[in-house]
């Protein structure tokens, strides 16, 4: 089990990590999710031993790793650029980590582990291939095999799919979790850094959202998406329909664009205090009886499984709602939408 305890790290006048604590249980995949510059790669580097914190500890199964260099922590690292050796074939690239971490390992064991790792990433038979002739996806698999071959107790991945095109990224994402679950007969403990919500949600058991050097929310992907802790988290997850207002009654929320009943407002204690109302993109209906909102259609865009309408309320900013493929109002039409109270969420104000 990895424990990051009250870590603080600065670069000059910039505080990259500000009292960050996180636990990764054995066999668990935790994703650090956040925008560029939020501190997630710094946190990975501190955990790996590549950076030293000013305050705090990195522990593994209770052992303080402070002062233990990166090469002795038995942690695997995989980066976005893969860092393959162009003058070595696939076998020697994968074997490199084994020879570094276990120089006394017999050649037969090295061969066995290389083949095992390549089979896991679906590259059996590629041992003698020149890495310069491989596609981007194949190079990514070689880099992953090299990280897994030494059987690290923790695997850390920093934006490993960032250099791939979307189609290949989606394909490999579907496989990556299965690979991590299957290696060496048990689940691989992993810490995964990304700025992509889809990657984090698809891969991780838990997601830790970071901003300005702090973890601002952590939990299961479904829990974080369904109940973002702040407008920042909501925006970062792509939930941009945010309207400021105040609670007037136990479930009535008053804003500049209208008053709405929000089922999940029940239990919020402070009436008249400012809050932010999240209108989820799937909350709008073309017919109904409650939460009526008059808007003009500004834009329509086809999204494959859905059609998005960008609409302009009579007051306030544009809002975007997703509908199943169906006949929808044309651009320029004035229409009424009805917002599902179950899909409206009250958040603290920024």
C-alpha positions in Angstrom: 0.0 0.0 0.0 1.3 3.5 -1.0 0.7 6.3 1.4 1.5 9.9 0.5 1.4 11.9 3.8 1.1 15.8 3.9 3.4 16.3 1.0 4.6 19.9 0.2 6.9 20.7 -2.7 7.9 24.1 -4.1 9.8 25.3 -7.1 11.0 28.7 -6.4 8.0 30.8 -5.4 5.6 28.3 -6.9 4.1 25.7 -4.5 3.5 22.7 -6.7 2.2 20.5 -3.9 0.3 21.9 -0.8 -0.2 19.5 2.0 -1.3 16.6 -0.2 -2.2 13.2 1.2 -3.3 10.1 -0.7 -3.5 6.4 -0.2 -3.3 3.7 -2.9 -4.3 0.3 -1.7 -2.8 -3.0 -2.9 -4.2 -3.9 -6.3 -6.0 -0.6 -6.7 -5.7 1.8 -9.7 -5.9 5.5 -8.7 -5.9 8.2 -11.2 -4.6 11.7 -10.6 -6.8 14.0 -12.7 -6.4 17.7 -13.3 -5.4 20.5 -15.7 -1.8 21.2 -16.7 0.2 22.7 -13.8 -2.1 21.4 -11.1 0.7 19.3 -9.5 -0.2 15.8 -10.5 3.1 15.0 -12.3 5.0 16.5 -9.4 3.1 14.3 -7.0 4.1 11.3 -9.2 7.7 12.4 -9.2 7.8 12.7 -5.4 6.2 9.2 -5.0 8.8 7.8 -7.4 11.8 9.4 -5.6 12.6 11.7 -8.5 11.8 14.7 -6.4 12.2 15.3 -2.7 9.4 17.0 -0.7 10.1 19.8 1.8 7.5 18.4 4.1 5.7 15.0 4.3 6.5 11.4 3.8 6.1 8.7 1.1 5.4 5.3 2.7 5.1 1.8 1.3 3.4 -0.8 3.6 4.3 1.5 6.5 8.0 1.9 5.5 9.2 5.4 5.2 10.9 5.7 1.8 12.5 9.1 2.5 16.2 8.9 1.4 15.7 5.7 -0.6 16.6 6.5 -4.2 14.2 5.9 -7.1 16.0 2.8 -8.5 15.7 1.0 -5.1 12.0 1.6 -4.6 10.9 -1.2 -7.0 8.4 1.2 -8.6 7.8 1.1 -12.4 7.6 4.3 -14.4 6.0 4.9 -17.9 6.0 8.3 -19.6 4.2 9.8 -22.5 7.2 9.8 -24.8 7.9 6.0 -24.1 11.7 6.7 -24.0 12.5 3.5 -26.0 16.1 2.8 -27.1 16.2 3.2 -30.9 19.3 1.1 -31.3 17.8 -1.9 -29.4 15.2 -4.4 -30.6 11.9 -5.0 -28.7 13.4 -7.8 -26.6 16.3 -5.7 -25.4 14.1 -2.7 -24.7 11.8 -4.8 -22.5 14.7 -6.6 -20.9 16.5 -3.4 -20.0 14.5 -2.8 -16.8 15.0 -6.4 -15.7 18.8 -6.1 -16.1 18.9 -2.9 -14.2 16.7 -4.0 -11.3 17.9 -7.6 -11.1 21.4 -7.8 -12.5 21.9 -11.4 -11.2 18.7 -12.7 -12.8 19.5 -15.7 -15.0 19.1 -15.2 -18.7 16.4 -17.9 -18.9 14.3 -16.0 -16.3 14.8 -12.7 -18.3 13.6 -14.4 -21.4 10.6 -15.8 -19.6 9.6 -12.5 -18.1 10.1 -10.6 -21.4 7.9 -13.1 -23.3 5.3 -13.0 -20.4 5.2 -9.1 -20.6 5.0 -9.1 -24.4 2.2 -11.6 -24.4 0.3 -9.5 -21.9 0.4 -6.4 -24.2 -0.4 -8.5 -27.3 3.0 -8.4 -28.8 4.0 -12.0 -28.8 6.5 -12.7 -31.6 7.8 -9.1 -31.7 11.0 -9.8 -29.8 13.4 -9.2 -32.7 11.5 -6.3 -34.2 13.2 -3.0 -34.7 11.4 -0.5 -32.5 11.8 2.2 -35.1 9.5 0.2 -37.4 6.6 0.0 -34.9 3.5 2.1 -34.9 2.8 4.5 -32.1 0.4 2.1 -30.4 3.0 -0.8 -30.7 5.7 1.4 -29.2 3.3 2.3 -26.3 2.8 -1.4 -25.7 6.6 -2.1 -25.7 7.0 0.7 -23.1 4.3 -0.8 -20.9 5.8 -4.3 -21.2 9.2 -2.8 -20.2 7.6 -1.2 -17.1 5.8 -4.4 -16.1 8.6 -7.0 -16.7 10.4 -6.3 -13.4 7.1 -6.9 -11.6 7.1 -3.6 -9.8 5.1 -3.3 -6.6 3.7 0.0 -7.9 3.4 1.1 -11.5 3.2 4.8 -12.2 2.0 6.1 -15.6 2.3 9.8 -16.6 0.0 10.6 -19.5 0.9 7.3 -21.2 -1.7 7.7 -24.0 -1.3 11.4 -24.6 0.7 11.1 -27.8 -1.7 8.8 -29.5 -4.6 9.7 -31.8 -8.1 9.4 -30.4 -9.1 6.2 -32.1 -5.9 4.4 -30.9 -6.2 6.0 -27.5 -9.7 4.6 -27.0 -8.7 1.2 -28.3 -5.7 0.9 -25.9 -7.6 2.4 -23.0 -10.1 -0.5 -23.2 -7.2 -2.9 -23.0 -5.0 -1.2 -20.4 -7.2 -1.9 -17.4 -7.4 -5.5 -18.4 -3.6 -5.7 -18.7 -3.1 -4.2 -15.3 -5.6 -6.6 -13.8 -4.1 -9.7 -15.4 -0.3 -9.2 -14.8 1.5 -11.9 -12.9 -1.8 -13.4 -11.8 -3.0 -10.5 -9.7 -4.0 -6.9 -10.0 -1.2 -4.4 -10.5 -1.2 -1.5 -8.0 -1.0 1.7 -10.2 -1.0 5.4 -10.0 -2.1 7.0 -13.3 -1.7 10.7 -14.2 -3.9 12.2 -16.9 -5.8 15.4 -17.8 -8.4 13.4 -19.7 -11.6 12.6 -17.7 -12.6 9.8 -20.0 -9.3 8.0 -19.4 -9.5 8.5 -15.6 -13.1 7.3 -15.4 -12.6 4.2 -17.7 -9.4 3.0 -16.0 -9.4 3.9 -12.3 -11.0 2.4 -9.2 -10.7 5.9 -7.6 -10.1 9.3 -9.0 -8.3 12.2 -7.2 -9.0 15.5 -8.8 -6.2 18.1 -8.3 -6.1 21.9 -8.6 -3.4 24.4 -7.6 -1.3 21.7 -5.8 -4.1 20.2 -3.8 -6.5 17.2 -4.1 -9.9 18.9 -4.2 -12.0 15.7 -4.4 -11.3 12.0 -4.4 -13.7 9.0 -4.8 -15.0 6.4 -7.1 -15.5 7.7 -10.7 -19.3 7.5 -10.5 -19.4 9.3 -7.2 -17.1 12.2 -8.4 -19.1 12.6 -11.6 -22.5 12.4 -9.9 -21.6 14.7 -7.0 -18.8 17.1 -7.9 -17.6 18.9 -4.8 -17.3 22.3 -6.4 -17.9 24.3 -9.6 -14.2 23.8 -10.5 -14.6 20.0 -10.4 -17.8 20.2 -12.4 -16.3 22.4 -15.1 -13.2 20.2 -15.3 -15.5 17.1 -15.8 -17.2 18.9 -18.7 -20.3 19.9 -16.7 -20.4 23.6 -17.7 -24.1 24.5 -17.2 -23.5 26.3 -14.0 -25.8 29.1 -12.7 -25.4 31.1 -9.5 -28.3 31.7 -7.2 -29.8 31.1 -3.8 -32.0 28.6 -2.0 -35.4 30.1 -1.2 -37.0 27.0 0.3 -36.0 23.4 1.0 -35.8 22.6 -2.7 -36.4 25.8 -4.6 -33.4 27.5 -6.2 -33.7 31.0 -7.6 -31.4 32.2 -10.3 -31.2 35.0 -12.9 -32.7 32.6 -15.5 -35.6 31.4 -13.4 -36.6 29.4 -10.3 -36.1 25.7 -10.3 -36.9 22.7 -8.1 -33.8 20.6 -7.5 -34.4 17.3 -5.8 -30.8 17.1 -4.4 -31.1 20.6 -2.8 -33.0 19.0 0.1 -30.9 19.0 3.2 -28.8 22.0 2.2 -28.9 24.0 5.4 -28.4 27.7 4.6 -31.3 29.4 2.9 -30.5 32.7 1.1 -26.8 31.8 1.0 -25.2 31.8 -2.5 -24.8 28.5 -4.3 -24.2 27.3 -7.8 -26.8 25.2 -9.6 -25.5 22.5 -12.0 -27.8 21.7 -14.9 -26.6 18.4 -16.2 -26.4 18.1 -20.0 -29.0 15.3 -20.0 -31.4 17.2 -17.7 -33.5 18.9 -20.4 -36.7 17.6 -21.9 -38.9 19.0 -24.7 -42.1 18.4 -22.7 -43.0 18.3 -19.1 -44.7 20.3 -16.4 -41.9 21.6 -14.0 -38.8 23.7 -14.2 -39.8 25.5 -17.4 -37.0 27.4 -19.2 -37.6 29.5 -22.3 -34.6 29.6 -24.6 -33.6 30.2 -28.2 -31.7 27.5 -30.1 -28.3 28.9 -31.1 -26.6 25.8 -32.5 -27.1 22.1 -33.2 -24.3 19.6 -33.3 -24.4 15.9 -34.0 -22.4 13.8 -31.4 -23.0 10.3 -32.6 -25.1 8.9 -29.8 -26.7 12.3 -29.0 -27.5 15.7 -30.5 -26.4 18.7 -28.6 -28.4 21.9 -28.6 -26.6 25.1 -27.6 -29.3 27.4 -26.3 -29.6 31.0 -25.1 -31.9 31.8 -22.1 -33.6 35.2 -22.0 -31.0 36.2 -19.5 -27.6 34.7 -18.7 -25.0 32.7 -20.7 -25.4 29.9 -23.2 -26.3 26.4 -22.0 -25.7 23.1 -23.7 -28.0 20.1 -23.5 -27.8 16.6 -25.0 -30.8 14.8 -26.5 -31.2 11.3 -28.1 -31.3 11.4 -31.9 -34.8 12.7 -32.7 -36.5 15.6 -34.5 -35.4 18.7 -32.7 -36.1 22.4 -33.1 -34.2 24.3 -35.7 -31.5 27.0 -35.0 -33.2 30.3 -34.3 -36.4 28.8 -32.8 -37.7 30.0 -29.4 -38.6 26.9 -27.4 -39.5 25.8 -23.9 -37.4 23.2 -22.1 -38.3 21.3 -18.9 -35.5 20.4 -16.5 -35.6 17.1 -14.6 -35.2 18.0 -10.9 -33.3 14.7 -10.3 -30.6 16.0 -12.7 -30.0 19.3 -11.1 -27.3 19.5 -8.4 -26.6 22.3 -5.9 -22.9 23.0 -5.4 -21.2 25.6 -3.1 -20.5 28.8 -4.9 -17.0 29.5 -6.3 
